Amino acid sequence: MSHKAGFVNIIGNPNVGKSTLMNAFVGEKLSIITSKAQTTRHRILGIVNGDDFQVVLSDTPGIIKPAYELQTSMMDFVKSAFEDADVLLYMVEIGEQSLKDEAFFNKIIHSKIPVLLLLNKIDKSDQEQLETQVQLWAEKVPNAEIYPVSALEGFNVKEVFNRIIELLPESPPFYPKDQLTDKPERFFINETIREKILLHYKKEIPYAVEVDTEEFHEEDSIIRVRSVIMVERDTQKGIIIGHKGSALKRVGVEARKDLETFFGKQIHLELYVKVNKNWRSNQSQLKRFGYNNQ
């Protein structure tokens, strides 16, 4: 029996639903999801296996014009998604007119690999608007196959996945068949904690935060975790902790519940907050947190 395998990379503007789509394909919550822009900072692989196929999906940060070193590194992850893709998923949402970076857009329309343009959030539109949008994108990206989808509601997700498999080249699998992602356990702990910070804090705070899991000890019935929340200034540290530690406690409780679901085990989570001045513009710090590794 022949076997297909390949890399399928999802790109698009911030908040168009890339992470929701990948999680829907994989059937697991690998990418964190919030309504805030720049929720995804890394390139995250999700692997879907069948008897005769392996789809290696790649969720990437939303395309922006970088304002500081961290964002430059995030855009490097997006650039790398063009280099190894066998199929490119270009995701837009209803009402969107263009990609925020013209250079990326030119790469898409001149792509030599198959492009599936996914028009997401169609549950928020009517038939007339949908037809107008399909026509608009058919003219803008003539090399793409267009699929109206709702990643959140699961509409057309299976159809897109089946089309991806058709387009994949014949190849042995790239990863073991029981592997779900290329990221270690600590990465998902960091991302789950960061998701709660994105949900509960306003303005600059979530963007000034990075999480580092310093200890991860797995026992038969429990996983013991010690994680540090890094901020850039003392004032941010106070806001993260909150009155008598109440804000930090809420983050810890919610993150622990999600992690217990993810790992299927009891979690003992200790959270600390440290100031790491201007880490977003510091090359060595960015490398330490897994950025600038291209």
ZICORJO-V722427 format. One record per residue. N is the residue number from 1. RES is the residue in three letters. PHI is phi as a letter, one per 30 degrees, with the letter a starting at -180 (* if undefined). D_FIRST is the distance of its C-alpha to the first C-alpha in Angstrom with 1 decimal. Layout:
n:res:phi:d_first
N:RES:PHI:D_FIRST
N:RES:PHI:D_FIRST
//
This chain:
n:res:phi:d_first
1:MET:*:0.0
2:SER:d:3.8
3:HIS:b:6.5
4:LYS:c:10.0
5:ALA:a:13.3
6:GLY:a:16.9
7:PHE:c:20.6
8:VAL:b:22.2
9:ASN:c:26.0
10:ILE:c:28.6
11:ILE:b:32.1
12:GLY:l:35.3
13:ASN:d:38.9
14:PRO:d:40.0
15:ASN:i:39.7
16:VAL:d:37.4
17:GLY:j:34.9
18:LYS:d:32.3
19:SER:d:32.3
20:THR:d:32.3
21:LEU:d:29.2
22:MET:d:27.3
23:ASN:d:28.4
24:ALA:d:27.4
25:PHE:d:23.8
26:VAL:d:23.6
27:GLY:i:25.7
28:GLU:b:28.0
29:LYS:d:31.2
30:LEU:c:30.4
31:SER:c:32.7
32:ILE:d:36.3
33:ILE:b:37.7
34:THR:b:41.4
35:SER:d:43.4
36:LYS:d:44.7
37:ALA:d:43.5
38:GLN:i:41.9
39:THR:d:40.4
40:THR:d:37.3
41:ARG:c:38.4
42:HIS:c:35.4
43:ARG:c:31.9
44:ILE:c:29.8
45:LEU:c:26.0
46:GLY:b:24.2
47:ILE:c:20.6
48:VAL:c:18.4
49:ASN:c:15.2
50:GLY:b:12.5
51:ASP:e:9.4
52:ASP:b:7.3
53:PHE:a:10.6
54:GLN:b:13.9
55:VAL:c:17.0
56:VAL:c:19.9
57:LEU:d:23.0
58:SER:b:26.4
59:ASP:d:29.6
60:THR:b:32.6
61:PRO:d:36.4
62:GLY:d:38.0
63:ILE:d:39.4
64:ILE:b:43.1
65:LYS:c:45.8
66:PRO:d:46.3
67:ALA:c:49.8
68:TYR:a:49.4
69:GLU:e:47.3
70:LEU:e:45.0
71:GLN:d:44.1
72:THR:d:43.6
73:SER:d:41.1
74:MET:e:39.3
75:MET:d:39.1
76:ASP:d:37.6
77:PHE:d:34.7
78:VAL:d:34.3
79:LYS:e:34.6
80:SER:d:31.9
81:ALA:d:29.5
82:PHE:d:29.8
83:GLU:d:28.9
84:ASP:c:25.3
85:ALA:d:24.1
86:ASP:c:21.0
87:VAL:b:22.3
88:LEU:c:26.0
89:LEU:c:27.3
90:TYR:c:31.0
91:MET:c:32.7
92:VAL:b:36.2
93:GLU:c:38.2
94:ILE:e:40.4
95:GLY:j:43.6
96:GLU:d:42.4
97:GLN:c:43.4
98:SER:a:42.2
99:LEU:d:40.6
100:LYS:d:43.3
101:ASP:b:42.5
102:GLU:d:42.7
103:ALA:d:41.0
104:PHE:d:37.8
105:PHE:d:38.1
106:ASN:d:38.3
107:LYS:d:35.2
108:ILE:d:33.3
109:ILE:d:34.6
110:HIS:c:34.0
111:SER:d:30.5
112:LYS:d:28.0
113:ILE:c:25.0
114:PRO:d:24.2
115:VAL:c:26.9
116:LEU:c:26.8
117:LEU:c:30.4
118:LEU:c:30.8
119:LEU:c:34.2
120:ASN:c:34.7
121:LYS:i:37.4
122:ILE:d:37.7
123:ASP:d:39.0
124:LYS:c:42.2
125:SER:b:42.6
126:ASP:c:43.6
127:GLN:d:42.2
128:GLU:d:44.6
129:GLN:d:44.0
130:LEU:d:40.2
131:GLU:d:40.5
132:THR:d:42.9
133:GLN:d:40.5
134:VAL:d:37.5
135:GLN:d:39.7
136:LEU:e:41.1
137:TRP:d:37.7
138:ALA:d:36.4
139:GLU:d:39.4
140:LYS:d:39.1
141:VAL:b:35.4
142:PRO:d:34.6
143:ASN:d:31.3
144:ALA:c:29.9
145:GLU:d:28.2
146:ILE:c:30.5
147:TYR:b:29.6
148:PRO:d:32.5
149:VAL:b:31.6
150:SER:b:33.3
151:ALA:d:31.6
152:LEU:d:34.2
153:GLU:c:33.9
154:GLY:i:30.1
155:PHE:d:30.6
156:ASN:i:27.7
157:VAL:d:25.9
158:LYS:d:22.8
159:GLU:d:22.9
160:VAL:d:23.1
161:PHE:d:20.3
162:ASN:d:18.0
163:ARG:d:19.3
164:ILE:e:18.6
165:ILE:d:14.9
166:GLU:e:15.0
167:LEU:d:17.1
168:LEU:d:15.2
169:PRO:d:14.0
170:GLU:d:10.7
171:SER:a:11.5
172:PRO:d:11.2
173:PRO:d:13.4
174:PHE:d:17.1
175:TYR:b:18.5
176:PRO:e:18.0
177:LYS:d:16.1
178:ASP:c:19.4
179:GLN:d:21.4
180:LEU:c:23.1
181:THR:a:25.1
182:ASP:c:26.5
183:LYS:c:30.1
184:PRO:d:32.0
185:GLU:e:33.9
186:ARG:d:37.1
187:PHE:d:35.9
188:PHE:d:35.2
189:ILE:d:38.6
190:ASN:e:40.3
191:GLU:d:38.6
192:THR:d:39.5
193:ILE:d:43.1
194:ARG:d:43.2
195:GLU:e:42.0
196:LYS:d:45.0
197:ILE:d:47.3
198:LEU:d:46.1
199:LEU:d:46.7
200:HIS:c:50.2
201:TYR:c:51.9
202:LYS:c:53.2
203:LYS:h:53.9
204:GLU:d:53.1
205:ILE:e:52.5
206:PRO:d:48.7
207:TYR:d:48.2
208:ALA:c:50.4
209:VAL:c:48.4
210:GLU:b:45.7
211:VAL:c:44.6
212:ASP:b:44.1
213:THR:d:43.0
214:GLU:d:45.0
215:GLU:b:44.2
216:PHE:b:41.2
217:HIS:b:41.6
218:GLU:c:39.1
219:GLU:c:40.7
220:ASP:e:39.5
221:SER:c:40.8
222:ILE:b:41.8
223:ILE:c:40.9
224:ARG:c:44.0
225:VAL:b:43.9
226:ARG:b:46.6
227:SER:b:46.1
228:VAL:c:48.5
229:ILE:c:49.0
230:MET:c:50.2
231:VAL:b:52.6
232:GLU:c:54.6
233:ARG:b:58.1
234:ASP:d:60.3
235:THR:d:60.9
236:GLN:d:57.1
237:LYS:e:57.1
238:GLY:d:59.8
239:ILE:d:57.9
240:ILE:d:54.7
241:ILE:d:56.6
242:GLY:i:58.8
243:HIS:d:62.0
244:LYS:h:62.1
245:GLY:i:58.4
246:SER:d:57.5
247:ALA:d:55.0
248:LEU:d:53.1
249:LYS:d:53.0
250:ARG:d:51.4
251:VAL:e:48.7
252:GLY:d:48.1
253:VAL:d:48.0
254:GLU:d:45.6
255:ALA:d:43.3
256:ARG:d:43.4
257:LYS:d:42.4
258:ASP:d:39.3
259:LEU:d:38.3
260:GLU:d:38.7
261:THR:d:36.2
262:PHE:d:33.8
263:PHE:c:34.0
264:GLY:i:34.8
265:LYS:b:37.9
266:GLN:d:41.6
267:ILE:c:42.5
268:HIS:c:45.9
269:LEU:c:46.3
270:GLU:c:49.2
271:LEU:c:49.8
272:TYR:b:52.3
273:VAL:b:53.4
274:LYS:b:54.3
275:VAL:c:55.6
276:ASN:b:53.7
277:LYS:e:55.8
278:ASN:h:54.0
279:TRP:d:50.6
280:ARG:d:48.9
281:SER:c:50.7
282:ASN:c:50.4
283:GLN:e:47.8
284:SER:d:47.7
285:GLN:d:47.5
286:LEU:d:44.6
287:LYS:d:42.7
288:ARG:d:43.4
289:PHE:c:41.9
290:GLY:j:38.7
291:TYR:c:39.8
292:ASN:h:40.4
293:ASN:c:37.4
294:GLN:d:35.9
//
